[in-house]
Amino acid sequence: MSGKAGNGAEALPKDRVVAVVGAGTMGSGIAQVAAVAGHPVLLFDSIAGAAGRGLEAIAANLARMVAKGSLDEAGRGAILDRIRTCDDLAALAGAGLVVEAIVEDPAAKRALFTALEDVVPDDCILATNTSSLSIESVGAPLARPERLAGLHFFNPAPLMALVEVVRGRATDPAIADRLLATAAAWGKIPVLARSTPGFIVNRVARPFYAEALRVLAERAAVPAALDAVMRGCGGFRMGPCELMDLIGHDVNYAVTRSVWDAFHNDPRFQPSPVQRELVEAGWLGRKSGRGFYDHRPGAAAPDPGFAPAASVPLPASVTVAGSLGFAAPLLDRIRAAGIAVESAAEQTAGPGLLRLGGVTLAPTDGRLATERAAESGGQLVLFDWALDWAKAGTIALAPARQTSAAATAAAVRLFQALGMSVALIDDVPGMIVARTVAMLVNEAADALNQGVADAHAIDLAMTRGVNYPIGPLAWGDRVGAAFVLCTLDNLARTYGEDRYRASPLLRRCALAGVPLLNEKEQ
């Protein structure tokens, strides 16, 4: 791999020492990454014995790589030979780059970097691995804050590809460019972000958890059903409940509070009482044995409670009124199941509808099914948004309160005939995938509007940093900015909360009919 970033900046030379301060899981992981890339590495921790334990963790990681055949024994030895531990900050005097990975306490970080300024050479780059703290705040007391930037790795650092390089107001652009080139030379995928709360990933990802917690608070679905829909319909690798259990509710809740505080209690980032209760109860997820799920030995597998096989007859045809837009590929799947698709004579305003005998099916647009049924009459069942209608294995359906059991069974029968598991959920605005995706798109659009990063970096960060199946801006373009905006406006009206206010950039794209991904390039 080239040692230069796209802007021509040179990566840190391989003979320059990389020092890592903080030898916990993240710090030792960063030290391993730098050593694998060929740098001499110094690992320091102020806690006695911590650096040694960090080196042992690195050795164990490398041993597992040897066992899997991805590294030979000679390579393992060479990497370990490049890492030294030290117990005195003065030992870092020759470092070309110092990466801080200590506790998320701004005062502690400021004290560390102030001390480092008296130790390291003038050309040494100072980098903080903070996940959400302001670079300006960390660098405020420094004599030369221009050489401080964020270098945010994701856990586990040796495996996760993304690195956020974060520029503060005082950061020299050349320093950020060199960090981008260095991260690329280390085999990582770097993205440049401006120092704002949460940077890219921890800001844009908040709705993935927050909307799931809101659905749970309204008792519209159980965690297993919610996760199954997000995986099988939304295309995410993990559902939000199981992911929060994996991360740890204490950690996830703390990040949410940090972003919320940094945005002066903006309701978009408001922490959930549901998660607070789990933290207070000590139900932190996998690490404590219980969270949303029971992770104790012998615990039963979670049951999503899918609808049983419907026994009503399958119709010979369905009728389409209007355009289904992003859901139009569903019609191909219906045809493939041997069901004829006919076009209605009349047109409909807004999103299209499917008519199944006396039952109307429609994609959710953020309104309650009950509200829509009251306005239009008839038997209405809403369906959630799917990432890929050809592959979706799960669908969520929400019948209106006025809809009969027989009408609901007919809707269930149709989707089961398409090979989908059906999660019947309560009539909650925006259902599950739709409200989550709409909010992810909106937050990504707002980050773009505020210059946190460019559109490519935002989508790249979300696909490579948290493994989203598609970038939120690309997903917004797939659904259509106008329909995303309609869904958010309906959510805002239904809830009467500023939480669902639309980004000005999203509204502008919807009104102008331009895509989100290149709106700033127009």
N, C-alpha and C positions, 0 to 999 in steps of 0.2 A: 504494500500500500504506500502511496506517495506521502511524503512528509509535509506536503503543502495542502492548505485548505483551498477552497474554491477562490478565495480572494488573494491567493499567492503567499499567505503567511507561512512561515516556517514553523514546524513543530519543535518542541523542546528537544535539543540533541540528546541522543541516547546515552551519552557519557555524563550528562548532568544528573545530579542526585535529586531524586524525588523524596521528600520527607512527608510522612503522614503522622499527624498528631491526633491521637485517639485510636486505641487498638481494639475497639469493640468489633461487632460484626461488620459494620459498614467500613470502619477504618482499615481493618485487616483485609477486607475485600478489595478496597482501593489499592492498598499496598501490593496485593497479589496481581492486580491488573497492571500496575506500573512495572513490576518485576518481570512479568510474562512478556511485556513489551520491550524489555531489554535494559531498563534503567537500574542503576544502583539505588536501593531504597533504604531509608532509615525509618524505623517504626518507633514512635515515642508515645508514652502515656504517663501521666503524672501519678497514676495509681501503681503502687509497687506490685510487680509481677504481671501487670496487665499486658505489657508489650510481649512478654514471653508467652503468655497464653494466646495472644493474637498470632504469634508466629507458629505456635502449635496448630492453631486452627487452619492456617494457610497450608501447613505441611499435610494435614489431614485432607484438605480439599484436593491438593495435588495428588495425593495417594489414590483418591477415588478416581481421578482422571486417568492415572496409570492403570488402575483396575479395569476401567472401561475401554482402554485402548486408545484414548484420545491424546495421551502423552506418554513418552517413554521414560524409563528410569533416569537416563542421562539428562534429559530435559528437566525432569523434576529436580535433580540435584543442582543443575545450573541456575534454576530460578531461585531455589533456596539460598544458594551461595550469594545471590545478589541482594539479599535482605539482611539487614542488621538491626538489632534492637538497641535502644539507648535509653538512659534514665536521666539525662541532663539536656535541657533545651539548648545549651551551648553547643552540643554535638551537631546541631543542624546548621552550623555556620557556613558550610559550603553548599547548601542546597540551592538548586535552580528553581524549584517549585516546592512550596509547602501547601499541603491540602489538610485543612482542619476538619475533623470529624468527631468533635466532642459533643457534649450535651447541648440541647437546643435552648440555650440561655444566652441572650444577647450580651449580658454583662461579662459572662465567662469568656465569650468569644472576643469581645473587645479587649479584655485584659490579655488574652493570649496573643493577639496580633500586635498589640502595643509592645509586648515583651519581645516578640519575634523581630520587630523593626530594629532592635538593638543588636540582633544576633546575625541575621542573614545578610548576604551581600546586596548591593543596590539593585542588581539586575534580577533578583529573585522575585518570582511571581507568588503572590499570596492568594490562596483560594479557599473559600468556605463551602462545605458540603451541605449547608443549611437547606432545608426543604421548603421553608416558608418565611424566614426572617428577612428583613430588609437589608440589602447590601449596604445602603447608606447608613443605616443604624450601626451595623457591625464596624464599618470603616470610619465612622465619624471622628474618633480621637486620633487617628493615624496621622503621622506627619506627611505620608505619601499615600493617600487613599486611592490614587489613580492606579496603583498596581494590585489592588484587591478586586476580585471578581468572584462570582459564584461558580462552583463546579459541582453540580448536583447529580450524583449517581443515584441509581435506584437499586433497591435491595432484592436479590444478592448482586452486588456489584460485578463479580466476575461473569455472571450469566446475563444480566439485563443489558440490552444494547444501548438504550438511550442515555445521553448525558445532556442536561440543561446547562449551558454556559450563560451566566446571568450578568448583565452589565448594570452597575449602579450609575448614578449621575456623574460620579467622579471617575469612574473606570476609564482608563485609557483604551480607546478602540483597538489599538495594536495589541494590548494585553488580551482582550477578548478574542481577537483573531488568532493569537498564538495558542490560546487554550482550545479553540475550535480545531485548529490543526493538530494539536497534541492529542486530543480525544480521538480524532479520526485515525491518527497514527497508532493509537492503542487498540484499534479495531472497534471503536464505539461509533454510534450514530449521534453526532452532536447537533443541537439546535440552539440558536441564539434567542434569548429572552431578555426583556427589560425587567428590572427589579420592581415588581409589583406583588401584592400578597398572593402567595401560592404559585407564582411564576406561571407556567403553562399548565402542567399536568394537575397539580394539586388544586388549582382554581377550576379548570374546565371540568374535572372529574367530580366535583362536589354533587351535582344533580344525580349522578349514577346511584349514589347512596341515599341522598336526601329524598328523592321521589319514591324510592322503595320504602323508606321509613314512613313517609306520609301515607302510602297505600296500606301499610301495616297498621298505622295508627287509626285508620278509618275501617279496619277489619274487613277490607274488601277481598283479601286473599291471604292464605297462609304462606309462610316463608318458602316452603318447598314448591308450591305452585308458582309463586312469584319468580323464583330462581329458574324453574323449568321453562317458563314463558320467555324470560330474558335470554336463556340459552337457545332453546329450540325455535323461537320465533324471532328474537332480536339478533341472534348470531353471536352473542358474547360467549367467551370461553367459560366464564363463571358468572353465576348470578350474584347480585349485590349482597344478599344475606350470607351466602357461603363465603364470599370474598371478605366481608367484614369479619366473619368468624376466623378466617385465615390471618388477616392483618392483625386482629386484636381490637376489640371495641374500645379499649382505653386509648390505643394509638390513633384509631380512626376518629374517635370523638375529639381527641386533643387537636388533631389537624383541623377538623371542622371548626372548633372553637377559635383556633389561631387565625384562620382565614376570616371568620365572622368578626372577630375583634379588630383585625386589621382593616376591614371594610366598614368599620364603625357600625356594626350590627345591622348591616344590610340584610333584609329578610330573605334574599336569595340564598344566603349561606347559613341561615338560622339552624343551630343544632336541634336534634330531635329529642323530646322527652323519652321516646322509646329506647333510644340508645343510651341515654343518661341512666335510665333505670337498670339496664343491663350492666353498665359499668359500676353503679352503686351496689348492685347485688353480687359483684365479683364474677359475673357470667361473661368472661372476656373472649370466649371463643375456644379455639382448639387448645390454646396454651393453658386454659383453666379447666378444660373438660366439658364446659357447657357454654353455649351462647344462644344463637337462634336454634341451633341443633344440639343434640346430645352426642358428644364426641367420646364419651367414656367407653371402655371396653365392653363389648357385648350389646351396645345400644342398637336399637332397631334403625334401619335405614329410613330416612324421611319419606313420607308419602305425600305426593302432590295432590292426591285426591282427584285425579282426572275423571271426567264424566264417563259413566259406564256406556257400553255400546247401546246406541239408540235403536229401538225396535220398529220405529215408524218406517214406512216405505220410502225409498229414494225416488225423488222426482225424475221424470224423463228430461226435463229442461229447466233452465233458469232464464230469467229475463233481465237484461241490463238496461237501466235508464240513466242516460247521461254518461259522462266519462269517469272511469275509476281512477284515472291518473296513474300515480305510482303503484296502485294495486291492480292495474290492468293485467299483469302477468298471471294473476290468480285465475283469469278466464282460461288461459291455456291449460292450467292444471285441471280445471273443471272439465274441459273438453277431453283431456287425456283419460279422465275417469269414465268416459262414455256418456256424459251428460251434455245435451245440446245447449248452446248459448244463443239466445234470441235477443234482438234489439227491440226496445219499447218504442212505440210510435211517438210518445211525448218526450220532451227534453226536461231535464231537471237543472235547477240553478245550483251551483256549488258542486261538491263532490258527488259522484254517481252512486247508484244504488243497485242492489241485486234483489230481484223479487223471486221468491220461492213459494209458489202457490199464494197463500194469503200472508206470508211472512216477508218482511223487508229486512235485508241485511245491508249494513253500511259500515265503512271504516270510521273509527272514532275521530272526531274533530275537536275534542276538548269539552263538548257539551255532555250533559247527562243524557243517557238513552231515554230516561223518563221524560225529560224536557222535550226532546225531539219527538217522542211519541205523542205527547200532549199537543204539540203544534200540528202534527201531520195526521194523527189518528192511525189506527191499524196496529199490527203486531210488529214490533221493532226489536232487532238484536244487533248490537254493534260488535265489530271485530277489530282486533288490535293491528298495529302496523307490523309487517314482517320485513326483515332485511332482504331476503331472497325468497320470493313466493314459490319458486321451483323446488327449493330444498327445505323449506320450513317444515319441521316435524311436529311442532306444537303451535296451538293458537289459543288466544284468550277470547272468550265471548262474554258479553255483558247484556243480558236482556233488560228491557225497560220493566218497570213495575207493572205496567198494564199488560205485558206480554204473557200469554198463557203458557202452561207447562207443555202443551202439545206443540205450540209454535216454537218454543225453545228447543224441544226435542228434534224438530225438523231441521233447525239450523245446526244442531250438534251432528245429526245424521249426515248432512252434506259434507261438513269438514272431516268427519271420520271416514267418509267414502274417499276423500282425497289422501288418506293415509296419515292424518294428523291426530295427535292426542289433543283433547279439548279440555281446557281449564275454564270452567264456568266461574266467573268472579262477580262480585257485587257491582252495582251500577255506580262506579267511581269515575269522576271526570278524567278523561284522557287515558283511562285504563292503565296499562303497565308500560309497555314498550313505547307507546306514542308519547306519553307525558315525559318520560325519561329522555327520549331522543330529542324531542322538541326543546327541552331545557338544555341538553348538551349542545345542540346546534346554537341556541341563543347565547350560551356562555362563551362558546368559541367565537361567535360573531362579535360579541362585546369585547373579547380580548383582542380581536383583530382591529376593531374600531378604535380601541385605546392604544394601539401600537405596542402591545405586549410582545408580539412576534408577528412574522408574516404568515400568510395563510398556509403555505407549504409546511412551515415549521410547526404550526399548531396541529395540523392533521398528522404529520409525521410523529410528533410527540405523543399523541394519543394512541396511535396504532403500535408504536414501538416501545412506548413507556408503560402503557397499561393494557396492551394487547386488544384494543378495540378492533372489531372486524373491519371497520372502515372509518376514516376520519370524520369527525362531526360536521365539518363544512361540506365534505363530499356527500355525506348522508343528507344534509339539508338540501343540496342541489338535486339529489335523487328524488326526494319527496316533493321538492318545490318550495322555495322560500315563502310563496304566498300561502300554501297550506300549513306550513310550520307556523307562520304568523297568525293565521286564523285559529289554529289550535291553542296557541299561547293567549291570544286575546279572549278566547272562550274560557280558558282556565282562569284568567285574571278576573273576568266578569263573574264566573260562578263562585269563586272563592272570595272575591272582593279584597284581594291581597296584592300588594306591590311586588311580591315574590315572583309573579309571573309576567312582569312588565317586559315588553319586547325591546331588544337592542335597537337603537336607531339604525344601525347598519342593516340589520335583518329587515326592518320595515322599509328602508330605502330600496333594498334589493327586491323585495316583494312588489313594491309599487312600480319599479322601473323594469321588472322582468329580467334582471341580470343575475348571473350565478354568483354565489357567495365566494367561491374559490378565487375568482379574479376580479372582484368588485373594486379592490383598492388599486388595481392595475389599469382601470379604465381611463 
